[in-house]
């Protein structure tokens, strides 16, 4: 979402600069982009470390929202749709502020500073480090939630495959009888039903764990 928005904003900026016609659609789009600058973020708003962290958050959120267990309603798909995008936005917003302050800090340090200034800046550096740790913790919480959803996804897929195999068993048994191979032993087949039950329990356990982790993700909705 951020990448697509950034693309359109960059396109608007280029078009506005290239166009000298006042009141053109490109100029209007450029003015809107400037007016609502606090409502979107661009790739240039993030330094390399922040961009990697944001990528992890986006991957975690996308994997949950695109999972079959979410689409089938086995998770709370409504709450996921309502809560997870704002979580991603809040991470992005904080990382953009962190990137800006880190950039200003590096610019100030460029060329060296006196010992007195360095002493004053040390607490500010701790603020930057602590803030990065806090945002990283948010991202890791999203990743843990996504990992539990992935476990549920695997159990859900495997359960469906085993159920399909169980439905086909009569055809296999018929083939064995008609081919005269009745004496062949296939002990693995007898375990299918039991494995299906175990996967059902694993699926329920994974979904229950995901619900528990989701509660830790909830918090006051960001103002943005």
N, C-alpha and C positions, 0 to 999 in steps of 0.2 A: 504494500500500500504506500509506504513512504517512498519507495523507489519510483513507482508510477507517478506519484504526485510531484516528485522532484523532476522527473522528465518533463512533465507539462510546464512546470514553473520555469525550468531552464529554456524550454522552447519559447515560452512567452517573453522571457527577458531578451533572448536573441532577436525574436521577431520585433519587439518594441524598439530595440536599438537600431535595427535595420530599417524600420519604417519611420518616415518623417511625417506621415499623415496624422494630424491630430484627431483624436476620437476614433481611431481605427479599432477593430476588435482586439488586435494584438496589444494596443496601448491600454485598452480597458482591462484586459486580462492581467497585464503587468501591474496596473494600479491596484487591482483586487489582490494580487499576490503580495504587494507591499502592505496593503491595509491589514491583511490577515496573517502577517508574518509570524505571529506568535501561535498560530494554529496548525503549523506544519513544520517539518524539519527536512533539511537537505543533506545529501551525503557529505558536503563540505562542513557541516556542523559537527562532525565527529572526527576525532583523531583516530589513529590506527587501532590503538588499544580499545577505545570505546566502540569503534565499528565492529571489532571482533566480538565484543561482549553483546552488542545489540544483535548481531547475527545469531548468536546462541539463543537469545531470548525469542527472536522471531521464529527460529527453527522449532523450538519447544512449543510455542503457541500454535504454529501451523500444523505440527504433527498431531496435536490434540484435536483441533477443529476439523481436520481432514480424516480422522480415524473413522472406521466403520462403527466401532462401538459407540462413538459419539453420534454418528448419523442415525444409528438404529435406536437411539434413545436409551441405551444402557447406562450412559452417563447422564448427568443433568445438562443436556445440550443447550437449553435456554440460558442457564447460568454461565456456561462456558462462553457462549456467544456474547453475553452481556459483560462478563467480568474480564475475560482474558485480553481482548483488544485494549481496554484501558490500562491493564497491567503492562502490556507491551509499550503503550504510549508513555506511561509514567517512567519506565526504564529508559526509553529514548530521550525523554525530556531531561531527566537527571544526567544522562551521559552527555547530552549536548552542553549543559551548563558546566559539567566537569571538564569537558574538552576545552571550552572557551577559557575557563580559569587556568587550566594547565598551559594553554597557549600563551596567555598573558604572563604567566609566571616564567615560562621559558624566555619570553622576549625581555622581561625585566632582568633576568639572570645573564642574558647574553652580554658578553664583554666583561663579565665579572662584577662583583659587588664587594663592598667593604665588609669587614667582620661584623660591624654593628648591624648592617642591613641583613646580613646572612643570619644573625641571631634572631632578628625579628621575623624573618621569613620561615624559620624552622617550624613554629607552630602552625603556620599556614600550610606548609607542606604536609604536616600531619593531618590537617583537615582534608586535604585532597586525598591522601592515602586512606583515611577512615571512610570518606564518602565513597571511594571506589570499592572498598570492601563491603560496604552496606549495599551498594547496587549489585555487586557480584553475588551477595547472598540472595537478593531478590531473584536474580537470574537462575541461580542454583535451585531455588525453590520451584521455579517453573520447570526446570529440567527434571527434578525429582517427580513432579506431577506427571510430566510427559512420559517418563520412564515407566511409571505404574500403568499409565494408559496403554503404553506399548506392550506391556506384559498381558494386559487384558485383551489387546488386539490379537496377539499371538494365540492366546487361549481360545478366543472366539473363532479365529480362522481354523485352528486345529480341530475344535469341536465340530464345526460344520463339515470338515473333511471326513472325520470319523463317522459322523451321522450319515453322510452320503455313502460311505463304504458299507455301513450296517444295512442300509436299504438295498444294496446290491448283493448282499450275501446269498439270498435265495438263488440268484442267477448263477453264482459261482458253484453252489451246491448242486444245482441242476446240471451244470456242465460236468462236474465230477462224476455224477451218477450216470449220465449218458455216455461218457467216454470210458466207463469201466474202471475209473481210477479211484473207486470208493476207498480203497485201502490207504490212500495217501493221507498222511496226517498233516494238518495245518494248525498247530496249537496256537499260533499267533492270532488267528481269527477269533478264537474264543475270548481273547482279552479285549476285543474292540469295545464291547459294551462297558466293561469296567473302566477302560481308558476314557471313554466318553463321560462317564460319571466323574472321574477324577478331574477332567478338564473343566467340567461344569463347576466343580468346587473351586478350582483354580481361578476360573473366570470371575466367580462371585467374590473371591478373596481379593483379586486384583482390583475389581471395581470398588469394593469397600475401602481398600487402601487409598485408591485415587480420590474417593469422596473425602476421606480424612485429610489428605494433603490439600485438597481444594479449600478446605476451611481455613488452613494456614495462609492461603493466598489472599483471602478476602480481607478487605480493609476499607477505609474511607475512599470513596471515588475521587480521582484526581479532578481538580477544577478545570483543567484543560479539556 
